[in-house]
């Protein structure tokens, strides 16, 4: 079973995506922030990281900690397109706009 670390400050999106991806056979560990993910699950070994790029506290240092902890793990960024700074998109391997339906995200994960 593949494990996904999903970081999103929106509780409703975390819940919905966690449910949908679990139904697809993934184990989903969800966190409300990068700090929570890095401190709460120090020993998790995800196959993918999905990161909401509009975190309240999202900076280069936090992202570098995440990349250092999980080197080589694909990082999928998603956010409301019009509000996502372009430099944040450069931090991730893949970017998808955050949409109510998660079909595009599921297709990307399956292709990886």
C-alpha positions as CSV (number, residue, x, y, z in Angstrom):
1,X,0.0,0.0,0.0
2,X,1.4,3.4,-1.0
3,X,1.5,6.1,1.7
4,X,0.7,9.7,1.0
5,X,1.6,12.6,3.3
6,X,-1.1,15.3,2.7
7,X,-0.5,18.8,4.1
8,X,-3.4,21.2,3.9
9,X,-4.6,23.9,6.3
10,X,-8.2,23.3,5.2
11,X,-9.8,20.7,7.4
12,X,-12.6,20.0,4.9
13,X,-10.2,19.4,2.0
14,X,-8.0,17.2,4.2
15,X,-11.0,15.1,5.2
16,X,-12.4,14.8,1.6
17,X,-9.1,14.0,-0.1
18,X,-8.2,11.6,2.7
19,X,-11.4,9.7,2.2
20,X,-11.1,9.7,-1.6
21,X,-7.5,8.5,-1.7
22,X,-8.2,5.9,1.0
23,X,-11.0,4.5,-1.2
24,X,-8.4,4.2,-4.0
25,X,-6.2,2.1,-1.7
26,X,-3.7,4.6,-0.4
27,X,-2.8,5.2,3.2
28,X,-3.2,8.9,3.8
29,X,-1.5,10.7,6.7
30,X,-2.9,14.2,7.0
31,X,-1.4,17.3,8.6
32,X,-2.7,20.9,8.9
33,X,0.8,22.4,8.4
34,X,4.4,21.5,7.5
35,X,5.5,22.0,11.1
36,X,2.8,19.5,12.2
37,X,3.8,17.0,9.6
38,X,7.5,17.3,10.4
39,X,7.1,17.0,14.2
40,X,4.1,14.7,14.5
41,X,5.3,12.0,12.1
42,X,9.1,12.0,12.2
43,X,9.3,8.4,11.1
44,X,6.7,8.2,8.3
45,X,8.1,7.2,4.9
46,X,5.6,8.5,2.3
47,X,5.7,7.6,-1.3
48,X,4.2,11.0,-2.2
49,X,3.8,14.4,-0.6
50,X,0.8,16.5,-1.5
51,X,1.2,20.1,-0.3
52,X,-1.3,22.9,-0.3
53,X,0.8,25.9,-1.4
54,X,-1.3,28.5,0.4
55,X,-0.2,27.6,4.0
56,X,-0.4,30.4,6.5
57,X,3.3,29.8,7.3
58,X,5.1,28.5,4.3
59,X,8.6,29.6,3.6
60,X,11.8,28.3,2.0
61,X,13.2,27.0,5.3
62,X,10.1,24.8,6.0
63,X,10.0,23.5,2.5
64,X,13.8,22.7,2.6
65,X,13.2,20.8,5.9
66,X,10.4,18.8,4.1
67,X,12.7,18.0,1.1
68,X,15.6,17.1,3.4
69,X,13.4,14.7,5.4
70,X,12.0,13.1,2.2
71,X,14.6,13.3,-0.5
72,X,13.6,12.0,-3.8
73,X,9.9,11.7,-2.9
74,X,7.7,13.3,-5.5
75,X,6.0,16.5,-4.1
76,X,2.7,17.5,-5.7
77,X,1.7,21.1,-5.0
78,X,-1.9,22.2,-5.3
79,X,-3.7,25.4,-4.5
80,X,-6.3,27.9,-5.7
81,X,-4.5,28.9,-8.9
82,X,-5.1,32.7,-8.8
83,X,-3.8,32.9,-5.2
84,X,-0.7,30.7,-5.4
85,X,2.6,32.6,-5.8
86,X,4.6,31.4,-8.8
87,X,7.7,30.8,-6.7
88,X,5.9,28.3,-4.6
89,X,5.2,26.3,-7.7
90,X,8.9,26.1,-8.3
91,X,9.3,24.2,-5.0
92,X,7.3,21.2,-6.1
93,X,7.8,18.5,-8.8
94,X,4.2,18.7,-10.0
95,X,1.5,21.4,-9.7
96,X,-2.2,21.1,-10.1
97,X,-4.9,23.7,-9.3
98,X,-7.0,22.8,-6.4
99,X,-10.4,21.8,-7.7
100,X,-13.6,20.4,-6.0
101,X,-13.1,17.2,-7.9
102,X,-9.8,15.3,-7.4
103,X,-9.7,13.3,-10.6
104,X,-6.7,15.1,-11.9
105,X,-4.8,14.5,-8.7
106,X,-5.7,10.8,-8.6
107,X,-4.6,10.4,-12.2
108,X,-1.2,12.0,-11.5
109,X,-0.6,9.9,-8.4
110,X,-1.5,6.7,-10.3
111,X,0.9,7.7,-13.1
112,X,3.8,8.2,-10.7
